Every structure is written in C-alpha cells, then in structure tokens.
Amino acid sequence: METTQGEQFDAFFVPTSGFAERRIRDPQTGTQRRVWTPPAYRDEPVDQDQCTAAYQMARNARGELMLGACGGKARALAALHLAKEFRNAALVTMSRFDPPVDQRVIQELQLPTEQYRLMSDYLRRRLQAGGVSKRHVCEESNSTTIFEALIQMVRITAEQNELDKNDERDELAWYRVGFVTNNYNLPRAQAMLDAICDPAGAAKKLPHLVPKLGRGYQQVLNIGPPQGTSFELISAEEVLARRSARYARIIEAAEECAPYRRRSALEQAGATQIAEGTYGAPSSL
C-alpha cells in the first residue's frame, strides 16, 4: 500500500463502511420495528470481546456479527488526521444509505434523525465537527459499494481536472488522490482500482459486475482515468497507528480477533476472484 508521507495530496475520498440491523421498541405499543444504523460511528462497545473504539464490530438482532460494520470509524478518524496533515486537500465523503424507515416512524419513536440521513452527509458532518473546514469537504451520495465508490472517485477527479483547463493558475486539478479504506479491504479494492484504471480491464476482470452498473458508471469505465493523476489506496490503520500509540494497540488487538481475520480472508478471496474473472458470480464473495 502507499503511505501518505512525502508529496502533497490534492484530495482524499472517504467511503463509509457497514450498517447493522437494530430492533427499536415502540414505547406506546410495545412492538418492535427493524431499522438500520451506522454502528461504525458509535463510541460505546457492543461486545467486550469483539469490539474496540476504532472498529465497532456490531451484532444484528439475531446476534450475528455484522462484519461489514468493522473499520468505518477508523476511516473517519484517519480522514481527520489526513485533513490536518494536508490542509489544502479536498475531502470527499461517500456512500448512499436509504433506510427502510419513513419520517413518520422516526417522529413517532423520537429517533435521532441524524442516523437516517445519507451516509455521505453523516460522515461530512462528523468531519466538520472534528475541525475540518466546510469549504474543504464535499459529498458523493450515490455509491453503494466499494466498486461504485472507486468509479465515482475517478469520475469526480476527471470533472475536477476538466475545470482546471479553464483556470490559468493550475490550482484546481487533482494530481494525487487518496482513497481511505481499511487494511482488510486493500487487496480487493486494489484489484478493483487496477481494473477501473485499465479501460479494457474492467469488463474482462469484472464481467459479473460491470453489466449491472448504471449507464453513468459504465461511461466512466469506457473513458478511463484522467491523464496525469495517480490514485492511491490509504490504510486507515496505518494512518492511526503512526499518529497514536493508543490506536496502534487497539488496531493490533482488533487484527487478532476472529471476525477481523475472517473478513481479511474474504477480502483476499475477492481479490483472487477478480484476477480470475469470477468475482460477483453467484457462488463467489
């Protein structure tokens, strides 16, 4: 993976990670309703053995561990550190989340409405609360997967660089762009990014995913990445461990737990399937 030491970054993209099913009891009727919340941003542990402040591995209503929820808070914290280190870089918060709960239910149960916004908005507000300037943060609120988020990164960067062509100061273009994710996600995300940056590679390596994409996503794949820009994956764990001994200990402990190891194995298997052209097939990850 690439580190963030050295040359200036122009932008960081920060995708969110995972949702957990919750059962909310109606105080008037006593009945329960199903809702989905972003557990990766909760600070309190939900399981003494499987949860840390940086990873928030939550369980759903059936007691099953929501593996996809781990690591989301680490991405947000890493983005805060990166914003302080690279003060002129833009931050793009990502991901869409349409909860299966309407506003009437939210009002009836007096639920915190911030849990039911788009995840890109949720993350943006968390970064601003941490001290990131509003003018440095923007949202991408359409992607629902890492694959879509990576394509959106390429699209937005190309549009930004197109704006720069009409700016004589050459200050708008993004030449070095980082994508903040987790260590366990790096193999699969890198395989996807490599395919996206190869105009002929995506359809060949991801034949089961590309046909399902909307027209806008497919257009980005056909055009390819903007010339002169490098896209790099950034490990949230590496950023945090380099800046805090406390988080280094948390991350070391989290990486030893069974859910993390299972997730890492699944991600590595996904990278292998991408290389083989079988990723996304009915029997794959």
Stockholm file with secondary structure:
# STOCKHOLM 1.0

chainA/1-285         METTQGEQFDAFFVPTSGFAERRIRDPQTGTQRRVWTPPAYRDEPVDQDQCTAAYQMARNARGELMLGACGGKARALAALHLAKEFRNAALVTMSRFDPPVDQRVIQELQLPTEQYRLMSDYLRRRLQAGGVSKRHVCEESNSTTIFEALIQMVRITAEQNELDKNDERDELAWYRVGFVTNNYNLPRAQAMLDAICDPAGAAKKLPHLVPKLGRGYQQVLNIGPPQGTSFELISAEEVLARRSARYARIIEAAEECAPYRRRSALEQAGATQIAEGTYGAPSSL
#=GR chainA/1-285 SS CCCSCSSCCSEEEECCCCCEEEEEECTTTCCEEEEEECGGGCCSCSCTTTCCTTTCCEECTTSCEEGGGTTHHHHHHHHHHHHHHSTTCEEEEECCCCCSCCHHHHHHHTCCGGGGSCHHHHHHHHHHHTTCCGGGEEEECCCCSHHHHHHHHHHHHHHHHHHHTTCTTCCSCCSEEEEEECGGGHHHHHHHHHHHTSTTHHHHHCTTTGGGSCHHHHHHHHHCSCTTCEEEEEEHHHHHHHHCHHHHHHHHHHHHSHHHHHHHHHHHHHHHHHHHTCTTSTTCC
#=GC SS_cons         CCCSCSSCCSEEEECCCCCEEEEEECTTTCCEEEEEECGGGCCSCSCTTTCCTTTCCEECTTSCEEGGGTTHHHHHHHHHHHHHHSTTCEEEEECCCCCSCCHHHHHHHTCCGGGGSCHHHHHHHHHHHTTCCGGGEEEECCCCSHHHHHHHHHHHHHHHHHHHTTCTTCCSCCSEEEEEECGGGHHHHHHHHHHHTSTTHHHHHCTTTGGGSCHHHHHHHHHCSCTTCEEEEEEHHHHHHHHCHHHHHHHHHHHHSHHHHHHHHHHHHHHHHHHHTCTTSTTCC
//
